[in-house]
Amino acid sequence: MEHDIREHVKCCKRCVVSKTLEPEGRAPLESIKTTGPLELVCIDFWSAEDHRGKSVDVLVVTDHFTKMAHAFQCSDQTAKQVARQLWDRYFCVYGFPQRIHSDQGANFESELIQELLQVAGVQKSRTTPYHPMGNGHTERFNRTLGNMIRALPPREKHKWPQMLQTLTFVYNCTAHESTGYAPFFLMYGRIPRLPVDVMFHNVARDNDVTDYDSYVKRMRDDLREALALAQTNTGASQQRQADLYNKKQKGVDIEEGDRVLLANKGERGRRKLADRWESTIYTVVSKNPTCHTYRIRNVKSGQEKVVHRNLLLQANFLPIESEGEPEMSFASESELGQEQSQSDGESPVADPEDDCTERTARWVAQMTDDCVPAPRGPQECDSIGDSVCAQLDDEEHQDSDSASSEVAAYPEVDDDNNSRACTTPVEEGTLPSISYSESQPVSEVGSLV
């Protein structure tokens, strides 16, 4: 039985979509290769709060080969701002890059950006949805920029938007761990003159350069050697990172025709109780083994999308749902339970008001024959029943002796000091006053069960 239960849980769709599988399946790391400056320029937005608590948007632009980074403050994240910053502060300074890479944000995928890049002759590539690793170099600089701002003294931290250019200049003048050279040198072919150099008068000058031709030849040779070494160092660094990452690679291979589940990344707000995977079943149409992306199709609607391997879970053990079958949810499960109970002859869950009326009916049915009030009209009886029900709800926590004093009939004392049933009609919406005979105990009149 234990084995059967385990196998059933493994194939239970409700259990699969609500739990994260350990270890998670993911594709091996594949690094992006570039061979020169401006071959690939990556862009992204980074935001933080200023001293007034207002969010400040920063457009981050990085060159993938030289690691040269720029951060441009923007008034918003619209496509118009992106186009203006790229044209004025990057294209007109460095020239047109060969390709621009970004995520699938609406501001980067707008028609305005497409027209701008088409005019400039720049290609456009993008990451797959919810896969920031596809733009890892820019994401890494975003973290570095945040760490630099966080390390500032409190007085300077309040005005960090005014220090963006200073911070990026310091970053570009520092030797990068991957290339072994400063991004400034790889981009311009010379070492920048820094305040510390002016202070200690240690700026090296080449006295052998006497004319422009010799200067250009010397810079070209130095830059060519530096770029070759930077490419070698970058390749070695990427290989080390890939080896370390691929040690934790888990999961099975996904092939064309397999049924898969897509990671639930689109739900907004707090996601502690959200399902880990979407309940919709997809089938794999095609795959790109170079960058480990898959084109999947919705079994029901036929809609296709391209996602990364890390967002997929192989689910060949799940059956394909029919087109008319609704997706199971908490609400539909409860409704299904009600419908099943009704089909089996069971009564559905009673409403609180219906339950109150039923208690009143049972209470009236338990009254003795000699204590039953005189017959009344339907409207009058409903009014009295509602009033009695309200009185019971108010007094349900009182002492048992006090509760037992409530009786079903309303006795009346005659001239002979004998109790008899009250047959006087009661006004609608009111309860008659109750009086008891001293010669007859309450238990003989009737008690509440």
C-alpha positions, 0 to 999 in steps of 0.5 A: 500500500505504501508503494501504491500511495507514493506512486499515486502522489508522484502522478497526482497533478495537484501535488505536482503543480503545488510543490517544487521538485528537488533537485530542480531541473535546469540546462547546462550553462552556455556563455555568450561569445564576443570578439570585439567592442560594440559587437554586443551591447546589453541594456536594462533598467535599474531602479532605487529610491532617493532620500525622499522615497521616490523611485529613480529609474536608471537605464544601464548600458553595458558593452559585453566584450570590454565590460564598459558600463554606463548608467543614465538617469531617466524620468520614466521607463517609456520607450521614448526615454530609452530611444532618447538616451540611446541616441544622444548619450551612446550612439552619438558617442560610440557609434552604432553597435552591431547588436542590442540585447535586452529582456522582453519589456514593453519599452524595449520591444516597442515599435519606436525602438524597432524603427530606431534600430532599423534606421541605425542598422542595429540588430535586436535580440532578447531573453526568454521570459522570466530568465534574467540569466540571459542578460547576466552581464548587465544584471551583474553590473546592476548588483555591483552598482547597488553595492557601490551606492550602499557603501557610500557614507550617509550624507553622500548616499542621499544624493546618489543620483548625482553621483551615478557618472562618478561611480560608473567612471570608477568602475570603468577605470578598475581592472575587470576580473574576467578580462584582466584589463580596465574597461576604459582601456579596452574601449579607448586604448589608453589609460585614463588620467585619474586624480591620484595620478595628478596628486603623485605625478606618476602619469607615464608618458611615451616620449618615443611618440613624436607624430600622429602616425607613430601614435596610431601605430603604437595604440593599435599594437597595444590595443590589439594585444590587450584585446587578444589577452582579454578574450583569452582571459574572458574565455577561461573565466567563462569556462570556470563559471560553467564548470562550477554551475554544471556540477549542480545540473539536474533533471532529465532531457526534454525532447520534442513531443513531450508534455511539460508544465510551465513555471508559475511566474506570472502571478503578482503579489505575495506568492507564498501560497501560489502553485509552483507550476501552472496547471496548463499542460503544454507540448514541446514543438521544437527546441534550440540546443544551442541556447536551450530554449523550447517552443511549447504549445498549449494543448487546449488553445494552441497558443505557442511561446518560447521559454528556457529549459529552466522553466519547464518540468517534464510531465509525460505521466499527466494525461492530456485534458479534454477541451471541455474539461475545466481546470481544477481549482479550490473553488471548483473542487468545492463546487464539485463536492456539492454537486457530487453530494446532491447527485448521491442524494445528500443534502447540500451544506445548509445556509445559516438562516435555513439551519436556524429555521430548522432548529425552530421547527424541531423545537416546536415539534417537541412541545407537548400536546397540551402546550401547543399554541393555537393555530396561526396563519403562515405569516404569523407563524414565521414571525414568531419562529424568527423571534424565538430563534433570535432569542435562543441565539442571544441566550445560548451561553447562559446558565443551564438552569436559566435556559431550562426555564424557556418553555414552548407554550405560554401558560395563562393563570385562570381565576381558579389559580390553575394553568392552561394553554394560552390561546390568545393570538400574539401580535406579529413580531412580538413574544407574549409574556410568560407566567407560571403557576406556583402549583405546577413545576416548570418541568411539567409544562415543558422544557427546551431540549 
